[in-house]
């Protein structure tokens, strides 16, 4: 998810025509990096606490798949 946010910010920033859009895309990019940092720390905390789910378990739903792919990248 954060990769998509950063990609969108980069695309929008490259095509923007005014400062207001630059602020918006900068906010999106900064938020993505902050989310990625917090998610990575949460993942490490859960792994060290033995609370991280095994990847072999079945998960249903598109959001679950996107979430699991995203946390693998952190």
mmCIF file of the N, C-alpha and C atoms, coordinates in Angstrom:
data_MODEL
# 
_entry.id   MODEL 
# 
loop_
_atom_site.group_PDB 
_atom_site.id 
_atom_site.type_symbol 
_atom_site.label_atom_id 
_atom_site.label_alt_id 
_atom_site.label_comp_id 
_atom_site.label_asym_id 
_atom_site.label_entity_id 
_atom_site.label_seq_id 
_atom_site.pdbx_PDB_ins_code 
_atom_site.Cartn_x 
_atom_site.Cartn_y 
_atom_site.Cartn_z 
_atom_site.occupancy 
_atom_site.B_iso_or_equiv 
_atom_site.pdbx_formal_charge 
_atom_site.auth_seq_id 
_atom_site.auth_comp_id 
_atom_site.auth_asym_id 
_atom_site.auth_atom_id 
_atom_site.pdbx_PDB_model_num 
ATOM 1   N N  . UNK A 1 1  ? 0.815   -1.171  0.000   1.00 0.00 ? 1  UNK A N  1 
ATOM 2   C CA . UNK A 1 1  ? 0.000   0.000   0.000   1.00 0.00 ? 1  UNK A CA 1 
ATOM 3   C C  . UNK A 1 1  ? 0.872   1.254   0.000   1.00 0.00 ? 1  UNK A C  1 
ATOM 4   N N  . UNK A 1 2  ? 1.921   1.256   0.825   1.00 0.00 ? 2  UNK A N  1 
ATOM 5   C CA . UNK A 1 2  ? 2.780   2.437   0.865   1.00 0.00 ? 2  UNK A CA 1 
ATOM 6   C C  . UNK A 1 2  ? 3.543   2.609   -0.444  1.00 0.00 ? 2  UNK A C  1 
ATOM 7   N N  . UNK A 1 3  ? 3.886   1.507   -1.087  1.00 0.00 ? 3  UNK A N  1 
ATOM 8   C CA . UNK A 1 3  ? 4.544   1.608   -2.393  1.00 0.00 ? 3  UNK A CA 1 
ATOM 9   C C  . UNK A 1 3  ? 3.625   2.306   -3.398  1.00 0.00 ? 3  UNK A C  1 
ATOM 10  N N  . UNK A 1 4  ? 2.343   1.969   -3.361  1.00 0.00 ? 4  UNK A N  1 
ATOM 11  C CA . UNK A 1 4  ? 1.386   2.598   -4.265  1.00 0.00 ? 4  UNK A CA 1 
ATOM 12  C C  . UNK A 1 4  ? 1.222   4.077   -3.929  1.00 0.00 ? 4  UNK A C  1 
ATOM 13  N N  . UNK A 1 5  ? 1.225   4.407   -2.642  1.00 0.00 ? 5  UNK A N  1 
ATOM 14  C CA . UNK A 1 5  ? 1.110   5.815   -2.248  1.00 0.00 ? 5  UNK A CA 1 
ATOM 15  C C  . UNK A 1 5  ? 2.299   6.625   -2.761  1.00 0.00 ? 5  UNK A C  1 
ATOM 16  N N  . UNK A 1 6  ? 3.496   6.066   -2.624  1.00 0.00 ? 6  UNK A N  1 
ATOM 17  C CA . UNK A 1 6  ? 4.703   6.752   -3.083  1.00 0.00 ? 6  UNK A CA 1 
ATOM 18  C C  . UNK A 1 6  ? 4.703   6.878   -4.598  1.00 0.00 ? 6  UNK A C  1 
ATOM 19  N N  . UNK A 1 7  ? 4.314   5.817   -5.285  1.00 0.00 ? 7  UNK A N  1 
ATOM 20  C CA . UNK A 1 7  ? 4.259   5.865   -6.741  1.00 0.00 ? 7  UNK A CA 1 
ATOM 21  C C  . UNK A 1 7  ? 3.260   6.922   -7.219  1.00 0.00 ? 7  UNK A C  1 
ATOM 22  N N  . UNK A 1 8  ? 2.097   6.971   -6.591  1.00 0.00 ? 8  UNK A N  1 
ATOM 23  C CA . UNK A 1 8  ? 1.095   7.963   -6.946  1.00 0.00 ? 8  UNK A CA 1 
ATOM 24  C C  . UNK A 1 8  ? 1.612   9.381   -6.689  1.00 0.00 ? 8  UNK A C  1 
ATOM 25  N N  . UNK A 1 9  ? 2.279   9.574   -5.569  1.00 0.00 ? 9  UNK A N  1 
ATOM 26  C CA . UNK A 1 9  ? 2.841   10.886  -5.256  1.00 0.00 ? 9  UNK A CA 1 
ATOM 27  C C  . UNK A 1 9  ? 3.890   11.288  -6.286  1.00 0.00 ? 9  UNK A C  1 
ATOM 28  N N  . UNK A 1 10 ? 4.733   10.356  -6.681  1.00 0.00 ? 10 UNK A N  1 
ATOM 29  C CA . UNK A 1 10 ? 5.757   10.647  -7.684  1.00 0.00 ? 10 UNK A CA 1 
ATOM 30  C C  . UNK A 1 10 ? 5.137   11.001  -9.035  1.00 0.00 ? 10 UNK A C  1 
ATOM 31  N N  . UNK A 1 11 ? 4.139   10.224  -9.441  1.00 0.00 ? 11 UNK A N  1 
ATOM 32  C CA . UNK A 1 11 ? 3.470   10.491  -10.720 1.00 0.00 ? 11 UNK A CA 1 
ATOM 33  C C  . UNK A 1 11 ? 2.760   11.843  -10.698 1.00 0.00 ? 11 UNK A C  1 
ATOM 34  N N  . UNK A 1 12 ? 2.040   12.093  -9.632  1.00 0.00 ? 12 UNK A N  1 
ATOM 35  C CA . UNK A 1 12 ? 1.311   13.348  -9.518  1.00 0.00 ? 12 UNK A CA 1 
ATOM 36  C C  . UNK A 1 12 ? 2.236   14.544  -9.408  1.00 0.00 ? 12 UNK A C  1 
ATOM 37  N N  . UNK A 1 13 ? 3.321   14.385  -8.671  1.00 0.00 ? 13 UNK A N  1 
ATOM 38  C CA . UNK A 1 13 ? 4.261   15.475  -8.493  1.00 0.00 ? 13 UNK A CA 1 
ATOM 39  C C  . UNK A 1 13 ? 4.921   15.840  -9.824  1.00 0.00 ? 13 UNK A C  1 
ATOM 40  N N  . UNK A 1 14 ? 5.173   14.832  -10.640 1.00 0.00 ? 14 UNK A N  1 
ATOM 41  C CA . UNK A 1 14 ? 5.786   15.080  -11.945 1.00 0.00 ? 14 UNK A CA 1 
ATOM 42  C C  . UNK A 1 14 ? 4.840   15.761  -12.922 1.00 0.00 ? 14 UNK A C  1 
ATOM 43  N N  . UNK A 1 15 ? 3.548   15.641  -12.723 1.00 0.00 ? 15 UNK A N  1 
ATOM 44  C CA . UNK A 1 15 ? 2.563   16.200  -13.653 1.00 0.00 ? 15 UNK A CA 1 
ATOM 45  C C  . UNK A 1 15 ? 1.848   17.429  -13.098 1.00 0.00 ? 15 UNK A C  1 
ATOM 46  N N  . UNK A 1 16 ? 2.177   17.831  -11.905 1.00 0.00 ? 16 UNK A N  1 
ATOM 47  C CA . UNK A 1 16 ? 1.425   18.928  -11.268 1.00 0.00 ? 16 UNK A CA 1 
ATOM 48  C C  . UNK A 1 16 ? 1.691   20.258  -11.955 1.00 0.00 ? 16 UNK A C  1 
ATOM 49  N N  . UNK A 1 17 ? 0.707   21.143  -11.815 1.00 0.00 ? 17 UNK A N  1 
ATOM 50  C CA . UNK A 1 17 ? 0.802   22.450  -12.456 1.00 0.00 ? 17 UNK A CA 1 
ATOM 51  C C  . UNK A 1 17 ? 0.787   23.602  -11.453 1.00 0.00 ? 17 UNK A C  1 
ATOM 52  N N  . UNK A 1 18 ? 0.636   23.281  -10.166 1.00 0.00 ? 18 UNK A N  1 
ATOM 53  C CA . UNK A 1 18 ? 0.629   24.357  -9.170  1.00 0.00 ? 18 UNK A CA 1 
ATOM 54  C C  . UNK A 1 18 ? 1.202   23.874  -7.849  1.00 0.00 ? 18 UNK A C  1 
ATOM 55  N N  . UNK A 1 19 ? 1.458   24.819  -6.967  1.00 0.00 ? 19 UNK A N  1 
ATOM 56  C CA . UNK A 1 19 ? 2.084   24.531  -5.677  1.00 0.00 ? 19 UNK A CA 1 
ATOM 57  C C  . UNK A 1 19 ? 1.159   23.722  -4.765  1.00 0.00 ? 19 UNK A C  1 
ATOM 58  N N  . UNK A 1 20 ? -0.137  23.989  -4.826  1.00 0.00 ? 20 UNK A N  1 
ATOM 59  C CA . UNK A 1 20 ? -1.086  23.279  -3.968  1.00 0.00 ? 20 UNK A CA 1 
ATOM 60  C C  . UNK A 1 20 ? -1.036  21.781  -4.173  1.00 0.00 ? 20 UNK A C  1 
ATOM 61  N N  . UNK A 1 21 ? -0.931  21.370  -5.435  1.00 0.00 ? 21 UNK A N  1 
ATOM 62  C CA . UNK A 1 21 ? -0.830  19.930  -5.711  1.00 0.00 ? 21 UNK A CA 1 
ATOM 63  C C  . UNK A 1 21 ? 0.494   19.368  -5.189  1.00 0.00 ? 21 UNK A C  1 
ATOM 64  N N  . UNK A 1 22 ? 1.546   20.177  -5.257  1.00 0.00 ? 22 UNK A N  1 
ATOM 65  C CA . UNK A 1 22 ? 2.835   19.743  -4.719  1.00 0.00 ? 22 UNK A CA 1 
ATOM 66  C C  . UNK A 1 22 ? 2.755   19.474  -3.234  1.00 0.00 ? 22 UNK A C  1 
ATOM 67  N N  . UNK A 1 23 ? 2.025   20.315  -2.533  1.00 0.00 ? 23 UNK A N  1 
ATOM 68  C CA . UNK A 1 23 ? 1.823   20.122  -1.092  1.00 0.00 ? 23 UNK A CA 1 
ATOM 69  C C  . UNK A 1 23 ? 1.057   18.827  -0.851  1.00 0.00 ? 23 UNK A C  1 
ATOM 70  N N  . UNK A 1 24 ? 0.014   18.615  -1.631  1.00 0.00 ? 24 UNK A N  1 
ATOM 71  C CA . UNK A 1 24 ? -0.794  17.398  -1.486  1.00 0.00 ? 24 UNK A CA 1 
ATOM 72  C C  . UNK A 1 24 ? 0.036   16.143  -1.741  1.00 0.00 ? 24 UNK A C  1 
ATOM 73  N N  . UNK A 1 25 ? 0.809   16.134  -2.830  1.00 0.00 ? 25 UNK A N  1 
ATOM 74  C CA . UNK A 1 25 ? 1.613   14.952  -3.140  1.00 0.00 ? 25 UNK A CA 1 
ATOM 75  C C  . UNK A 1 25 ? 2.744   14.759  -2.139  1.00 0.00 ? 25 UNK A C  1 
ATOM 76  N N  . UNK A 1 26 ? 3.285   15.848  -1.623  1.00 0.00 ? 26 UNK A N  1 
ATOM 77  C CA . UNK A 1 26 ? 4.298   15.739  -0.574  1.00 0.00 ? 26 UNK A CA 1 
ATOM 78  C C  . UNK A 1 26 ? 3.727   15.139  0.699   1.00 0.00 ? 26 UNK A C  1 
ATOM 79  N N  . UNK A 1 27 ? 2.510   15.542  1.032   1.00 0.00 ? 27 UNK A N  1 
ATOM 80  C CA . UNK A 1 27 ? 1.827   14.989  2.197   1.00 0.00 ? 27 UNK A CA 1 
ATOM 81  C C  . UNK A 1 27 ? 1.571   13.496  2.020   1.00 0.00 ? 27 UNK A C  1 
ATOM 82  N N  . UNK A 1 28 ? 1.152   13.109  0.825   1.00 0.00 ? 28 UNK A N  1 
ATOM 83  C CA . UNK A 1 28 ? 0.912   11.694  0.544   1.00 0.00 ? 28 UNK A CA 1 
ATOM 84  C C  . UNK A 1 28 ? 2.207   10.891  0.677   1.00 0.00 ? 28 UNK A C  1 
ATOM 85  N N  . UNK A 1 29 ? 3.300   11.422  0.124   1.00 0.00 ? 29 UNK A N  1 
ATOM 86  C CA . UNK A 1 29 ? 4.596   10.731  0.178   1.00 0.00 ? 29 UNK A CA 1 
ATOM 87  C C  . UNK A 1 29 ? 5.086   10.617  1.621   1.00 0.00 ? 29 UNK A C  1 
ATOM 88  N N  . UNK A 1 30 ? 5.031   11.724  2.358   1.00 0.00 ? 30 UNK A N  1 
ATOM 89  C CA . UNK A 1 30 ? 5.476   11.703  3.757   1.00 0.00 ? 30 UNK A CA 1 
ATOM 90  C C  . UNK A 1 30 ? 4.651   10.720  4.588   1.00 0.00 ? 30 UNK A C  1 
ATOM 91  N N  . UNK A 1 31 ? 3.352   10.710  4.359   1.00 0.00 ? 31 UNK A N  1 
ATOM 92  C CA . UNK A 1 31 ? 2.478   9.789   5.090   1.00 0.00 ? 31 UNK A CA 1 
ATOM 93  C C  . UNK A 1 31 ? 2.832   8.341   4.789   1.00 0.00 ? 31 UNK A C  1 
ATOM 94  N N  . UNK A 1 32 ? 3.144   8.056   3.546   1.00 0.00 ? 32 UNK A N  1 
ATOM 95  C CA . UNK A 1 32 ? 3.517   6.691   3.170   1.00 0.00 ? 32 UNK A CA 1 
ATOM 96  C C  . UNK A 1 32 ? 4.763   6.237   3.918   1.00 0.00 ? 32 UNK A C  1 
ATOM 97  N N  . UNK A 1 33 ? 5.764   7.104   3.984   1.00 0.00 ? 33 UNK A N  1 
ATOM 98  C CA . UNK A 1 33 ? 6.994   6.735   4.691   1.00 0.00 ? 33 UNK A CA 1 
ATOM 99  C C  . UNK A 1 33 ? 6.756   6.580   6.195   1.00 0.00 ? 33 UNK A C  1 
ATOM 100 N N  . UNK A 1 34 ? 5.906   7.419   6.765   1.00 0.00 ? 34 UNK A N  1 
ATOM 101 C CA . UNK A 1 34 ? 5.589   7.293   8.195   1.00 0.00 ? 34 UNK A CA 1 
ATOM 102 C C  . UNK A 1 34 ? 4.831   5.992   8.480   1.00 0.00 ? 34 UNK A C  1 
ATOM 103 N N  . UNK A 1 35 ? 3.870   5.682   7.623   1.00 0.00 ? 35 UNK A N  1 
ATOM 104 C CA . UNK A 1 35 ? 3.107   4.432   7.783   1.00 0.00 ? 35 UNK A CA 1 
ATOM 105 C C  . UNK A 1 35 ? 4.038   3.234   7.663   1.00 0.00 ? 35 UNK A C  1 
ATOM 106 N N  . UNK A 1 36 ? 4.931   3.267   6.686   1.00 0.00 ? 36 UNK A N  1 
ATOM 107 C CA . UNK A 1 36 ? 5.873   2.166   6.485   1.00 0.00 ? 36 UNK A CA 1 
ATOM 108 C C  . UNK A 1 36 ? 6.763   1.968   7.711   1.00 0.00 ? 36 UNK A C  1 
ATOM 109 N N  . UNK A 1 37 ? 7.215   3.069   8.287   1.00 0.00 ? 37 UNK A N  1 
ATOM 110 C CA . UNK A 1 37 ? 8.076   2.975   9.471   1.00 0.00 ? 37 UNK A CA 1 
ATOM 111 C C  . UNK A 1 37 ? 7.328   2.369   10.658  1.00 0.00 ? 37 UNK A C  1 
ATOM 112 N N  . UNK A 1 38 ? 6.126   2.866   10.918  1.00 0.00 ? 38 UNK A N  1 
ATOM 113 C CA . UNK A 1 38 ? 5.336   2.355   12.049  1.00 0.00 ? 38 UNK A CA 1 
ATOM 114 C C  . UNK A 1 38 ? 4.955   0.890   11.823  1.00 0.00 ? 38 UNK A C  1 
ATOM 115 N N  . UNK A 1 39 ? 4.573   0.542   10.593  1.00 0.00 ? 39 UNK A N  1 
ATOM 116 C CA . UNK A 1 39 ? 4.209   -0.847  10.292  1.00 0.00 ? 39 UNK A CA 1 
ATOM 117 C C  . UNK A 1 39 ? 5.400   -1.779  10.474  1.00 0.00 ? 39 UNK A C  1 
ATOM 118 N N  . UNK A 1 40 ? 6.568   -1.336  10.061  1.00 0.00 ? 40 UNK A N  1 
ATOM 119 C CA . UNK A 1 40 ? 7.766   -2.153  10.237  1.00 0.00 ? 40 UNK A CA 1 
ATOM 120 C C  . UNK A 1 40 ? 8.086   -2.389  11.700  1.00 0.00 ? 40 UNK A C  1 
ATOM 121 N N  . UNK A 1 41 ? 7.938   -1.346  12.509  1.00 0.00 ? 41 UNK A N  1 
ATOM 122 C CA . UNK A 1 41 ? 8.192   -1.491  13.938  1.00 0.00 ? 41 UNK A CA 1 
ATOM 123 C C  . UNK A 1 41 ? 7.171   -2.421  14.590  1.00 0.00 ? 41 UNK A C  1 
ATOM 124 N N  . UNK A 1 42 ? 5.909   -2.287  14.194  1.00 0.00 ? 42 UNK A N  1 
ATOM 125 C CA . UNK A 1 42 ? 4.869   -3.169  14.727  1.00 0.00 ? 42 UNK A CA 1 
ATOM 126 C C  . UNK A 1 42 ? 5.152   -4.623  14.355  1.00 0.00 ? 42 UNK A C  1 
ATOM 127 N N  . UNK A 1 43 ? 5.583   -4.832  13.121  1.00 0.00 ? 43 UNK A N  1 
ATOM 128 C CA . UNK A 1 43 ? 5.902   -6.190  12.680  1.00 0.00 ? 43 UNK A CA 1 
ATOM 129 C C  . UNK A 1 43 ? 7.027   -6.771  13.535  1.00 0.00 ? 43 UNK A C  1 
ATOM 130 N N  . UNK A 1 44 ? 8.083   -5.992  13.746  1.00 0.00 ? 44 UNK A N  1 
ATOM 131 C CA . UNK A 1 44 ? 9.198   -6.470  14.567  1.00 0.00 ? 44 UNK A CA 1 
ATOM 132 C C  . UNK A 1 44 ? 8.752   -6.759  15.996  1.00 0.00 ? 44 UNK A C  1 
ATOM 133 N N  . UNK A 1 45 ? 7.921   -5.886  16.540  1.00 0.00 ? 45 UNK A N  1 
ATOM 134 C CA . UNK A 1 45 ? 7.408   -6.110  17.895  1.00 0.00 ? 45 UNK A CA 1 
ATOM 135 C C  . UNK A 1 45 ? 6.591   -7.396  17.976  1.00 0.00 ? 45 UNK A C  1 
ATOM 136 N N  . UNK A 1 46 ? 5.778   -7.644  16.979  1.00 0.00 ? 46 UNK A N  1 
ATOM 137 C CA . UNK A 1 46 ? 4.939   -8.851  16.971  1.00 0.00 ? 46 UNK A CA 1 
ATOM 138 C C  . UNK A 1 46 ? 5.780   -10.108 16.759  1.00 0.00 ? 46 UNK A C  1 
ATOM 139 N N  . UNK A 1 47 ? 6.780   -10.024 15.893  1.00 0.00 ? 47 UNK A N  1 
ATOM 140 C CA . UNK A 1 47 ? 7.658   -11.178 15.684  1.00 0.00 ? 47 UNK A CA 1 
ATOM 141 C C  . UNK A 1 47 ? 8.391   -11.520 16.976  1.00 0.00 ? 47 UNK A C  1 
ATOM 142 N N  . UNK A 1 48 ? 8.958   -10.501 17.612  1.00 0.00 ? 48 UNK A N  1 
ATOM 143 C CA . UNK A 1 48 ? 9.713   -10.757 18.846  1.00 0.00 ? 48 UNK A CA 1 
ATOM 144 C C  . UNK A 1 48 ? 8.815   -11.236 19.983  1.00 0.00 ? 48 UNK A C  1 
ATOM 145 N N  . UNK A 1 49 ? 7.536   -10.882 19.936  1.00 0.00 ? 49 UNK A N  1 
ATOM 146 C CA . UNK A 1 49 ? 6.597   -11.328 20.962  1.00 0.00 ? 49 UNK A CA 1 
ATOM 147 C C  . UNK A 1 49 ? 5.906   -12.637 20.623  1.00 0.00 ? 49 UNK A C  1 
ATOM 148 N N  . UNK A 1 50 ? 6.270   -13.224 19.479  1.00 0.00 ? 50 UNK A N  1 
ATOM 149 C CA . UNK A 1 50 ? 5.669   -14.496 19.076  1.00 0.00 ? 50 UNK A CA 1 
ATOM 150 C C  . UNK A 1 50 ? 4.241   -14.357 18.586  1.00 0.00 ? 50 UNK A C  1 
ATOM 151 N N  . UNK A 1 51 ? 3.862   -13.159 18.170  1.00 0.00 ? 51 UNK A N  1 
ATOM 152 C CA . UNK A 1 51 ? 2.478   -12.918 17.766  1.00 0.00 ? 51 UNK A CA 1 
ATOM 153 C C  . UNK A 1 51 ? 2.297   -12.832 16.249  1.00 0.00 ? 51 UNK A C  1 
ATOM 154 N N  . UNK A 1 52 ? 3.361   -13.024 15.487  1.00 0.00 ? 52 UNK A N  1 
ATOM 155 C CA . UNK A 1 52 ? 3.265   -12.896 14.028  1.00 0.00 ? 52 UNK A CA 1 
ATOM 156 C C  . UNK A 1 52 ? 2.684   -14.182 13.440  1.00 0.00 ? 52 UNK A C  1 
ATOM 157 N N  . UNK A 1 53 ? 1.630   -14.061 12.606  1.00 0.00 ? 53 UNK A N  1 
ATOM 158 C CA . UNK A 1 53 ? 0.995   -15.265 12.054  1.00 0.00 ? 53 UNK A CA 1 
ATOM 159 C C  . UNK A 1 53 ? 1.901   -15.969 11.050  1.00 0.00 ? 53 UNK A C  1 
ATOM 160 N N  . UNK A 1 54 ? 1.739   -17.263 10.981  1.00 0.00 ? 54 UNK A N  1 
ATOM 161 C CA . UNK A 1 54 ? 2.480   -18.043 9.999   1.00 0.00 ? 54 UNK A CA 1 
ATOM 162 C C  . UNK A 1 54 ? 1.933   -17.742 8.613   1.00 0.00 ? 54 UNK A C  1 
ATOM 163 N N  . UNK A 1 55 ? 2.812   -17.666 7.625   1.00 0.00 ? 55 UNK A N  1 
ATOM 164 C CA . UNK A 1 55 ? 2.380   -17.339 6.275   1.00 0.00 ? 55 UNK A CA 1 
ATOM 165 C C  . UNK A 1 55 ? 1.664   -18.497 5.594   1.00 0.00 ? 55 UNK A C  1 
ATOM 166 N N  . UNK A 1 56 ? 1.766   -19.695 6.139   1.00 0.00 ? 56 UNK A N  1 
ATOM 167 C CA . UNK A 1 56 ? 1.144   -20.862 5.520   1.00 0.00 ? 56 UNK A CA 1 
ATOM 168 C C  . UNK A 1 56 ? -0.360  -20.930 5.771   1.00 0.00 ? 56 UNK A C  1 
ATOM 169 N N  . UNK A 1 57 ? -0.847  -20.189 6.760   1.00 0.00 ? 57 UNK A N  1 
ATOM 170 C CA . UNK A 1 57 ? -2.273  -20.213 7.059   1.00 0.00 ? 57 UNK A CA 1 
ATOM 171 C C  . UNK A 1 57 ? -3.062  -19.590 5.916   1.00 0.00 ? 57 UNK A C  1 
ATOM 172 N N  . UNK A 1 58 ? -4.244  -20.112 5.678   1.00 0.00 ? 58 UNK A N  1 
ATOM 173 C CA . UNK A 1 58 ? -5.106  -19.582 4.619   1.00 0.00 ? 58 UNK A CA 1 
ATOM 174 C C  . UNK A 1 58 ? -5.711  -18.259 5.054   1.00 0.00 ? 58 UNK A C  1 
ATOM 175 N N  . UNK A 1 59 ? -5.675  -17.310 4.145   1.00 0.00 ? 59 UNK A N  1 
ATOM 176 C CA . UNK A 1 59 ? -6.283  -16.006 4.388   1.00 0.00 ? 59 UNK A CA 1 
ATOM 177 C C  . UNK A 1 59 ? -7.222  -15.717 3.235   1.00 0.00 ? 59 UNK A C  1 
ATOM 178 N N  . UNK A 1 60 ? -8.377  -15.207 3.550   1.00 0.00 ? 60 UNK A N  1 
ATOM 179 C CA . UNK A 1 60 ? -9.371  -14.895 2.535   1.00 0.00 ? 60 UNK A CA 1 
ATOM 180 C C  . UNK A 1 60 ? -9.502  -13.398 2.379   1.00 0.00 ? 60 UNK A C  1 
ATOM 181 N N  . UNK A 1 61 ? -9.859  -12.960 1.193   1.00 0.00 ? 61 UNK A N  1 
ATOM 182 C CA . UNK A 1 61 ? -10.133 -11.557 0.948   1.00 0.00 ? 61 UNK A CA 1 
ATOM 183 C C  . UNK A 1 61 ? -8.977  -10.833 0.300   1.00 0.00 ? 61 UNK A C  1 
ATOM 184 N N  . UNK A 1 62 ? -9.325  -9.893  -0.547  1.00 0.00 ? 62 UNK A N  1 
ATOM 185 C CA . UNK A 1 62 ? -8.324  -9.116  -1.273  1.00 0.00 ? 62 UNK A CA 1 
ATOM 186 C C  . UNK A 1 62 ? -7.492  -8.251  -0.340  1.00 0.00 ? 62 UNK A C  1 
ATOM 187 N N  . UNK A 1 63 ? -8.127  -7.611  0.628   1.00 0.00 ? 63 UNK A N  1 
ATOM 188 C CA . UNK A 1 63 ? -7.402  -6.731  1.551   1.00 0.00 ? 63 UNK A CA 1 
ATOM 189 C C  . UNK A 1 63 ? -6.349  -7.509  2.336   1.00 0.00 ? 63 UNK A C  1 
ATOM 190 N N  . UNK A 1 64 ? -6.662  -8.721  2.722   1.00 0.00 ? 64 UNK A N  1 
ATOM 191 C CA . UNK A 1 64 ? -5.702  -9.544  3.456   1.00 0.00 ? 64 UNK A CA 1 
ATOM 192 C C  . UNK A 1 64 ? -4.483  -9.835  2.596   1.00 0.00 ? 64 UNK A C  1 
ATOM 193 N N  . UNK A 1 65 ? -4.708  -10.168 1.320   1.00 0.00 ? 65 UNK A N  1 
ATOM 194 C CA . UNK A 1 65 ? -3.600  -10.441 0.410   1.00 0.00 ? 65 UNK A CA 1 
ATOM 195 C C  . UNK A 1 65 ? -2.717  -9.224  0.208   1.00 0.00 ? 65 UNK A C  1 
ATOM 196 N N  . UNK A 1 66 ? -3.327  -8.069  0.028   1.00 0.00 ? 66 UNK A N  1 
ATOM 197 C CA . UNK A 1 66 ? -2.569  -6.830  -0.146  1.00 0.00 ? 66 UNK A CA 1 
ATOM 198 C C  . UNK A 1 66 ? -1.792  -6.518  1.132   1.00 0.00 ? 66 UNK A C  1 
ATOM 199 N N  . UNK A 1 67 ? -2.427  -6.704  2.277   1.00 0.00 ? 67 UNK A N  1 
ATOM 200 C CA . UNK A 1 67 ? -1.761  -6.441  3.550   1.00 0.00 ? 67 UNK A CA 1 
ATOM 201 C C  . UNK A 1 67 ? -0.553  -7.345  3.732   1.00 0.00 ? 67 UNK A C  1 
ATOM 202 N N  . UNK A 1 68 ? -0.721  -8.629  3.484   1.00 0.00 ? 68 UNK A N  1 
ATOM 203 C CA . UNK A 1 68 ? 0.383   -9.569  3.682   1.00 0.00 ? 68 UNK A CA 1 
ATOM 204 C C  . UNK A 1 68 ? 1.534   -9.294  2.723   1.00 0.00 ? 68 UNK A C  1 
ATOM 205 N N  . UNK A 1 69 ? 1.218   -8.903  1.496   1.00 0.00 ? 69 UNK A N  1 
ATOM 206 C CA . UNK A 1 69 ? 2.287   -8.554  0.546   1.00 0.00 ? 69 UNK A CA 1 
ATOM 207 C C  . UNK A 1 69 ? 3.013   -7.305  1.007   1.00 0.00 ? 69 UNK A C  1 
ATOM 208 N N  . UNK A 1 70 ? 2.291   -6.348  1.539   1.00 0.00 ? 70 UNK A N  1 
ATOM 209 C CA . UNK A 1 70 ? 2.899   -5.091  1.985   1.00 0.00 ? 70 UNK A CA 1 
ATOM 210 C C  . UNK A 1 70 ? 3.834   -5.315  3.174   1.00 0.00 ? 70 UNK A C  1 
ATOM 211 N N  . UNK A 1 71 ? 3.424   -6.107  4.136   1.00 0.00 ? 71 UNK A N  1 
ATOM 212 C CA . UNK A 1 71 ? 4.254   -6.305  5.315   1.00 0.00 ? 71 UNK A CA 1 
ATOM 213 C C  . UNK A 1 71 ? 5.482   -7.153  5.000   1.00 0.00 ? 71 UNK A C  1 
ATOM 214 N N  . UNK A 1 72 ? 5.422   -7.955  3.968   1.00 0.00 ? 72 UNK A N  1 
ATOM 215 C CA . UNK A 1 72 ? 6.615   -8.720  3.565   1.00 0.00 ? 72 UNK A CA 1 
ATOM 216 C C  . UNK A 1 72 ? 7.727   -7.775  3.113   1.00 0.00 ? 72 UNK A C  1 
ATOM 217 N N  . UNK A 1 73 ? 7.350   -6.616  2.588   1.00 0.00 ? 73 UNK A N  1 
ATOM 218 C CA . UNK A 1 73 ? 8.323   -5.656  2.077   1.00 0.00 ? 73 UNK A CA 1 
ATOM 219 C C  . UNK A 1 73 ? 8.952   -4.817  3.178   1.00 0.00 ? 73 UNK A C  1 
ATOM 220 N N  . UNK A 1 74 ? 8.372   -4.818  4.367   1.00 0.00 ? 74 UNK A N  1 
ATOM 221 C CA . UNK A 1 74 ? 8.915   -3.989  5.442   1.00 0.00 ? 74 UNK A CA 1 
ATOM 222 C C  . UNK A 1 74 ? 10.068  -4.668  6.135   1.00 0.00 ? 74 UNK A C  1 
# 
